[in-house]
Each structure stands twice: as structure tokens, then as C-alpha cells.
Amino acid sequence: MTPARLLLGVLLTLALAACSTSPPIAEAFVRDRTGQTARAYRSAVDTRDQAVTALTRALDMLADEALEGVHPATAYDLARRQMIRVQSRLDAADRAQALAETRSQDLLDNWKGELRLYDDKGLRADAEQRLDLARATRRTVNQSLRGVLDALRGASTELADRTLFLKHCRDQGELRPAPVSAEGMQRYAKARADLAEKAALADAAMRDWLAVLGQQPLPTP
């Protein structure tokens, strides 16, 4: 092939590429926004579950019967370390949820931007309907997951109360059963029940969200 023919071929290829309005069909893996979004939400759920487990274990470890015979200073040190651990898990859950919301917003923004690339109005209308469904489902799942984190903070007040009580036991040199009021017991129980209820609702919302994304559902507990 002569240089002139080669140059003409290159220019023709560039011209055709410039005129094309079609989106790239095969995105690079790093731009697989749907997969990234699903992984981010799964991570948010896993991190949330780790925080719930950390709180449950901490409360069990600091129960009166579990601390029987333990020195007051040792009991308080255990409570303080558990408080730090639970707070760390809560912070991680917040960060994971924020990342999931960012990933999903990127997905929907990209989806909206590609609607104009459809040539057929029927296909475009179908894509718009599915985008509207995705937006509504995303809003529900985000609200549900945030609700679990709020409930988790509410339930963690029991741990904060317990830790403060054990601190005062240490200062007084005597470890004794915690004189929790009947009202306090009811409040603690309600906070735990609220956490469990909101976690179940969030898991249901997650199943709907993953279905909209065409991803595998959460494993059955």
C-alpha cells in the first residue's frame, strides 16, 4: 500500500469515528458501574453487620453475670476497649454507606447521560422507565440502610451507660450489679428490637435493589 493510500485510510477511519454517536458497548472492567455499585452495597451491608455483631458481643461481655468476680478496674478497661471497637465499626459502616451512595449516583448519572444515545424512541422510553425505577429503589434502600445505622447508634447508648457505670465502679473500688431502672430496661429492649426490625427491612430493600441491578441476591441468613 502506498503512503498516500495509507494516509487516506487513516483519515477515513478517523472521520467515521468522529461521526459515530453510538456508546461503547464493552466498557472496561474498571468502569463496570453496575458491578461496582453492587459490590459497594454488599460491602456496606457486611460492614454494618460487623458493627451490629460488635455491639451485641460487647453487651454480652459486660453483662453482670459475665463480669462476676472481675476486678472493677479490669471490668472498666474491658468496657472502654469495647466502646472503642464498636465506635470504630460504626465509623467504618458510615464510610461504606457513603461510598455505596456515591457509586450508585455515578451509575444513575451515567445511565441518564446515555439516554440521548438511543435512536429508537421506544427503547429510550423503556430505558427511562427503568431508570425511574432504579432511582426510586435506590432512594428506598439508602433510607433503609441509613435507618439501620441510626438504630445502631440508639442501641449503643446501652453500651455507653454500661461503660460509665463500670467507670464509677472502678473509682469506688467495688463492682456490683447494675441497678438499671425498669424504664431503662424497656428502653434498651426497644432499641434492640428497633435495630433488628430495621435491619430486616433494609435487607428486603437490598434484595429489591440488587434485583433492579440484575445482580445476585444477598445470601439467606
N, C-alpha and C positions, 0 to 999 in steps of 0.2 A: 504494500500500500504506500502510495506517495505521501510525503509530508502534507501536501495540500488536502488530499482526501482525508487523512487522519485528523487534521485540524477541523475540517468541515464536520466530521462525525462527532467530535467532541463538542463543538458549538451547538449542533443539533440536539445532542443529548441534554446539554445544559438548558437549552430553550424549552424542551419538553418538560423538564423537571420544574422549571420556573412557572410554567403554565398550569401544572397539576395542582388541584385543590384537595386531593384525597389524603386522608390521615394515614400515618404509618400503621400498618396492620399489626406488625410484630414489634412490640416495644421491647427494649432491653429489660432484663430481669430487674435491674435496679429501679426501673420506672413502672414496675408492676404495682400500680397504686391499689388495686383491689386486694392483692395478696399482702401488701404492706399494711393495709388497713385492718384486715382480718387478724394478722399476727399481732398488731398493736393492741387490739381489743382483747385478744386471748391473753396477752401479757398483763393487761390491766386487771382482768378477772383473776388471774393467778396471783398477782401481787396483792390484790385486795384480800383474797383467801388467806394468804400468808399473814396479813395483818390481823384478820379475824382469829386465826389459829394462835397467833402470838398472844392476843388478849385473853383468849379462853384459857390457855395454858398458864398465863401469869396469874389469873384469878384462882385457878385450881391450886397453884403452888403456894398462894398466900392465904388460903382458907385457914380458919382456926385449927382444924384438925390436922392440916398438913404441917403447921408450924409448932405443934405441941412439943415442948421440950427444947425448942430452939432458943438460943440466946437472943435477947432483944436487938442488940447491935447487928447480929448476923441476919436476923429477920428483916430489919430495915435495909441493910445493904442489898439483900436479895430483891426486895421490893423496888429499890431505886434502880437497880440494873434492869429489872423487868420493865419499868416505866420507860427507860431509855430505849430498850429494844422495841417496845410497842410503838413509841413515837417515831422511831426510825422506819418501821414498817408502814406506818401511816403516811409519812412523807414520801416514801417510795411509791405508795399507791396513788397519791396525788400526782406525782410526776408521770406515772404510767398512764393515768387517765388523761392528763393534758396532752401527752404525745398521741394517744389514740384519737382524740378530738382533732388534733392538727392533721394527722394522716387522713382522716375521713373528710375533713374540709377540703384538703388538696384533691382528693378523689372526686368530690362533687363539683368543685370548681373546674377541674379538667373535663368532666362529663358535660357540664353546661357549655364550656367553650367549644366542644366538638359537635354540638347540635347543629351549628351552622354549616357543617361539612356535608350533611345529608343532602342529596339531590332529590330524593323522593319524599314528598310531604307526609305520606303515610308512615314511613319509617321514622321520620323526625317526630311526628306526633306520638308514636309509640315510645320513643326514647324519652320524650318529655314527660310522659305519664310515669314511666319507671323512675325517672329522676325525682319526680314529686313524691313518689312512694318512698324512695331512698331517703329523701330529706326528712319526711315525717318519721320514718322508722329510726333514723339516726337521732333525731331530737328526743324521741322516747327513750332510747337506750342510754343516751347521755344523761338524761334526767334521772333515770333509774339507777345508774351506776353512781352518780353523784349523791343520790339519796342514801345509798348504802354507806358511803364514806361519812356522810353526816350522822347516820345512825351509829356508825362505829365510834365516832367521837363521843356521841352521847353515852354509849355503853362504857367507854373508857373512863368516865367520871367515877365509876365504882372502883377502878384501879387507883385513881388519884386519891380518893377518900381512904382507901386501904393503906396506901403508902404513907399518907400523912399521919394516920393513926399509929402505924408502926414506928414512925419517926418519934412521935411523942412517947411511945412505949420505951424506945431506946433512951430518950432523955430522962425518963423516970426510972430506968433500970428494971422495969417489970413488964413482961409480956403476958397479956391477959386476953380473953376472948373479946372480940369487938362488939360493943353494945349498940348494934345498928337498930334504929327505930323500926317499928312496923311500917311506917310510911316510907322509910328509906328502902326497906326490903321490897316493897311493892314497886317503888320507882326503879330499882335495879332490875327486877324481874321484867318490868315493862320495857326497859331499854334493851334487854337481851332479846325479848320476843320481837320487838320492833326491828332489830337488826336481822334476825332470822327471816322475818316476813319480807323485808325489803330486799334481802339477798335473793330470795326465791323469785320475787317479781323481776329483779334485774336479770337473773339467769333466763327467765322466759323472754324478756325483751332482747337479750343477746341472741337467743335462738332465732327470733324473727329477723334480727339484723344480719346474722350470718346467712340466713336463707335468702334475703334480698341480695346479698353479695355473691350468692352462688357458692358458698363455702361450706365445709363440713361443720356439723353442729357441735356444740360442746358435749363432752362425754357425760353420760348419765352418772350422777353421784352414787 
